[in-house]
Amino acid sequence: MGCRAGYTRTGVVISAPRSTRLGAALAALLAAGAGCSRQAAHATPAAGAEKVLNVYNWSDYIQPSVIADFQNAYGIRVNYDVFDSNEILETKLLTGHTNYDVVVPSGAFLERQIQADIYQKLDKSLLPNLKNVDPDVARAEALYDPGNQYSVDYMWITSGVGYNVADIRARMPDAPVDSWRMLFDPAVVSKFQDCGVSLLDAPSEVVATVLLFIGRKPGSNSPDDLKAAEQVLKAMRPYVRYVDSSRYIDNLANGDICLAMGWSGDVKQAHDRAAEAGKGVELAYTIPREGAISNYDVLAIPADAPHVRNAHLFINYLLRPEIAARNSNLIKYANAVTADIQPLDPGVRSDPGVYPPPEVRARLSPERPRPPAYQRLLTRMWTRFKSGK
């Protein structure tokens, strides 16, 4: 999930995702749409009268027509920017004065950002569609936001192994595709170097996954555990083509890479794009037997948001069952709304990578926030890892 430079069409400012198909569709639909409005945490009522809404979301993470329909329904112009890592979002939020009304952090980052007074509490009287949220999802998200005071879940995700079935089979017929050995065992991952391996640019999540793989607690903040994870990553780094959180979607779909640590919906998107292309690329996704990291990407309103009422209107709109389903049907992630009350495509609802069965969900570990001292160590380690040093 990543972004390129912004551009303007008929007053609608958009940052284009790296995966240009959704980006182009979003740009075209927004250009044809009406408008949107923003009002800040401490803004005056008059501030909410402006028909503008500024959104900062992950790329490839919404059905473009949902934005256009929101604009047309409410006469609110949407300015839509995208990012490809929680670290980028957090840096902007900590700097302040972002001018964003709705942002989409992941749960572990949300928790510490709440402690830093980055967000305002939601006005639940403006969110009648909260009644549609799956109680299990709300309880899980409350791990990061007790009482769900500052946020509501947008999508919940897992990370796992995405792979090209034919390419993997050709190089290793008995490949352990249900294990993190595919990526973190040099004897295994080295077999796929020639067909392309990628890793998420998500340091906290990757390290937590490595700790699961080596039998340690994924939420550990021990410097010794971080060093152990670094040794695993250092050993597999020569076989990784790139570390990125967006490129792998199209690269898996067109056969440019054959193996990726990826997020569930991204790999499902790649699978569907490959099928549409009709070039014989068959992709699969597994949640490894050692366990995996789960996360909740949430909708939140910055404390200095200039169009607060419009932000609530947009969040409430996204919680309509038919709107939530349109988003999930395209981006292939499980949304917050109770599955049984929304018109999900059967292929999405029945996909265990999107909606894992109970026995798989039992192996998932939620990502946890990192204390500042550990985060500094992690950042330095990740810089070394990405540079191959």
N, C-alpha and C positions, 0 to 999 in steps of 0.2 A: 504494500500500500504506500504509494509515494506521490510526489508532486513535482511539477515543473513550474516554470514561471507563469504568473497570472496573465490574463488578457481580458479585454473588455469587448462585449458585444451589446449594443443598445442599452448601455448602462448597467448590465449585469456583469459583475466581476467574478471570474472563476479561476481557480488554480487547476490546471489540467492534470489528471492522474497519469502516471507512467503508462498504465494500460489504457491506451488511447481510445479504445472502443467505447467504454462507458463514459470516458471524459468527453469525447466528441458528442455523444448522445446527450449528456447533461448540458453541455454548452448550448447545443441547438435548442433543446427544450426550454432552458432558462431564458434564452434570448427571445423566445416567442411568448414567454409568460408575463405575468403582471408584476406584483411586488410583494414586499414583506416588511415587518416592523420590529424595532428593538427598544427596550426600556430597562434601565439599570437597576441594580439592587437598591440603590439609594436615589434613584432618579425620581423626578417629579412626574405626576400623572400626565403632564403634557408631553413628556419625552416618549411615552408609549404611543402617542398619536401618530408618530412618524411611521409610514408604511414600509418599513425595512426590517429585514432580519439577516444577521450575519452569523453564518454557521462555519464551524471548523471541525471537519470529520476526516476519518481515514478515507483514502481513495478506494474506488471500486466498492463502496460500502453503502450504496443506496440505489433504489430503482429511480433513474432520472425522471421518469414521468410523475413520480410521487412529488418531487419538488415543483414541477411545472403545474400539477393539479392543485397543490397547496397555494401557489401564487394566484392561480386563476380563481380559486374558491374564496380567497380572503383579500385579494387585491394588495398583497404584501410582496414586495420585491426581495428575493433571496440572493444575497452575496455568499457564495459557497467556495470555501478554500479547503484544501486537503493537506494532510501530513502523512508521513510513513513511519513514525516512531513515537512512542510515549515521551521519550526524552526531548524531542523537538517541541511537542505540545507543552511539556512542563516548563521548558526554558522560556517560552513565550508567556505562559501564565505567570511565572514568577517575576518576569520583567514588569508585568502590569500594563494597563491601558491597551489591551489587545483590540478592543472594540468588538469582540465577539459576544454573541448572545447565547449561543448553544455550542458546547464543545463535547467531545466524546472520548474521555480518558478511560483507560482500563482500571479495573478495581483496585489493584495494588497501589497504583499511582494516585487514584482518587483518595484513598485513605489518608495518605500523608499530605495531600493537597488540602483536604478539609481542615487538617490540623494547622495548616498555614493560612487559614482564612481566605482561601482563593475563591470559594464559592459562597453563594447565598442559599438559604433554605428555600425549598420549593413551596409555593402556595398551592396546597393540595385542593383548595376550593376551586382552583382554575383547571384542575386535572381530573374531571369526572371519569375519564377512561382508565384511571388506575384500577378500576374494578375489573378490568380485563387481564391484568397482569397475573401470571401463574404464581400462586402462593409459594411454590417450591423455589422458583427463581427469585422472588422477592426475599425469601429467607436467606438464600445463598448470597445474594448481593449485599444483604445487611451485615455480612461479615466485614465489609469495607466501610459501610455507611449505616451504623446502628440506627434502627428506626426508619431507614430509607428517607431521611430528612432532606438530603441534598441532591439526590439523584434517583433516576429510575433506569432499570436495565434497558438497553437497546438490543444488543445481541450477546449471546454467550457462546464461547468458542473453546475448542481444544487445539493443541498442537500435536502433530504426529508425523508419520512418514508418508510422503507422496512419491510415487515412483511410476516409471514407464515399464509396464509388465513385460513386454517383449525384450527390451534392452537389458533389464535385470536378469531375466531368465537366460538370455543368450550368454551372459558373462558368468552367471553363478546359478545354475539350476536349483540348487538347494539353499538359495539366499534366505536368511532369517528375516523375512519381511515383517514379521510381527514383533521385532525386537529393535531396540535402539542400537544394537550392534551394527545395523546397516550404516549408521553414520559415525558412531563413536568407537568402533573397533577398527583399527588401521588395517588389519588383515582382511576385513570385509570391504570397507569403503574404498580401499585402494583399487579394488577390482572394477570400480565404476568411474574412476577418474577420467577415462577417455570419453565417456558419454555425458559427463557433466554432473557435478554435485553442487548444491547450494545450501546455505544455512541462513536462518532468520537473523536479521540484524536487531536482535532483542536480547541484550546481554543478561538481564535478570532471569528471563524465561529460559534461555539456553543453559545457563549455569544451573538453574534449578532442575532442568531435565537431565543434565549430566550427573548431578548428585543422585537423582533417582536411579540412573543407570548403574552407578557404582555402589548402590545400596546405602546411601546416606540420606539424611532428611533434606527434602528439597527446599525447605524454608530456612535452612541453616544460614546464620550470619557469621559463622566461624571463619577467620582468615585461613586456618588450616584446611578447611573444606574448600575454600575458594582456590587455594593453591593446588589441591588435588584435582579440582575440576579443570584448572588451567593446564595441568599436565595431560589430561585426556584430550583437551581441545588442541593443544600444541602438537600432539601426535597425529591427529587427523587433518590438521590444517593444510599440509601439502597436497591433499587430494580434493580440496574444496575450490571450485572455480571462482565463486564470489559469495560474499555475505551481504544479503539484501532482503528486504521484506516485501518487495513488490514485483521485481522482474521475473521471479520464478513462475508466476501464474502463466504468462504467455510463453515462457521458455519451456515449461512442461508441456503445454498444449501443442506447440509446434515441433517438439522433439529436440530442442536445442540442449536441454539437460534431461537426465534420466532419473535423478534422485534428489529429493529436497526435504529438509525439515520445513514443514509448512503448517499453516492454519487450516482447519477443517474446511471452511467455506471456500478458501482460496483454491485448494486442490480440487474441490468439487466444481468450481468455476472452470478451472483448467480442463477438467474431464469433459465438461459439456462443450467447451470451445473446441476441443480436439474432435469430439464426435461431430460437431457441426462442420468442421473443416473436411471431414471425410478422407483423411490421409492415412488411416489405419493406426493412429496413435491411441493406445489403450492405457489409461491411467488408473491407479488404485490408491487408496488411502487407508492406513492402519493406525490405530491407537495401540502402541506397543504394550506387550504383556508386563513390562516392568512398571508401567504407569505413565501418566502424562500430566502436563500442566493444563488446568482449565482457567479461564478468565471471563470476566464480565465487562463488556464495553458499555458504558453508561452515558446517559444524557444528563448534562449538568449545566447550570447557568453561572457564569463568572460573577463575582461580587460587584464588579463595575460594569456589568452589561448595560448597554444603553436602551435596550428595547425589551424589557422584562415580560410585559404582557404578550408580546408577539412570540417570545421564547416559549412561554407556557402553552400558547395556542399551537405552536409547532410540535411540541412534545406530546400534547394531547392528541393531535392529529396522527402522529406516528403510532399511537397505542390503539387506534381503531383496528379491529381484527382484519378487515379487508386490506388496510394499508400495510400492516405488519406482514401479512402474507405476501403482498406484492414485493416487498423488499426481500423477504427470505426466499421467495421463488426465484428471484434473480441472483442474489449474492450467495445463496446456499449456506447461510448461517441460521442457527436457531434463534428466534426472537423471544421477547419477554412475554408475549401474549400466550395465554393458555392454548395449546396446540389444537385442542378439539373444537374450539369456537372460531377458528379461522380457516379460510379456503386455501390451505397449503396444497401445492402439487403433490400427488402421491409419491413421486420419486424423491421429493425432499423429505416428506414426513416419514417415509420408511427407510431412509438412508441412515445406517448406524453411525456414520461419520458426522452427520449433522445432528441427529437426535440419538445419542448413544443409549443402548439398553441399560437397565439398572446395574447389571454385573460389570459393565464397562465403566459406568459413572462412579462405581465404588472404587475404581483404581485411579481416579482423577484427584489431583492435589491442586487446590487454589493457589495462585501466585500471591505471595505476601509482600508487603512493603519492606524496603531495606532502610536501615538507619543510615544517617549521613556518612559516618566514618566508613562503614562497609561500602556504601555506594561509591565513595571516592576510590577505594581499592578496586572495586569492580570496573569502574570506568577506565582506570589505568590498565588493568589486565585486558580489557576488551580492545583497547587501542593497540596493545601489543599483539593480540591475537589477529585482529583484522589486517595488521601490517605484515603479519607473518614473521615477527621477530620474537 
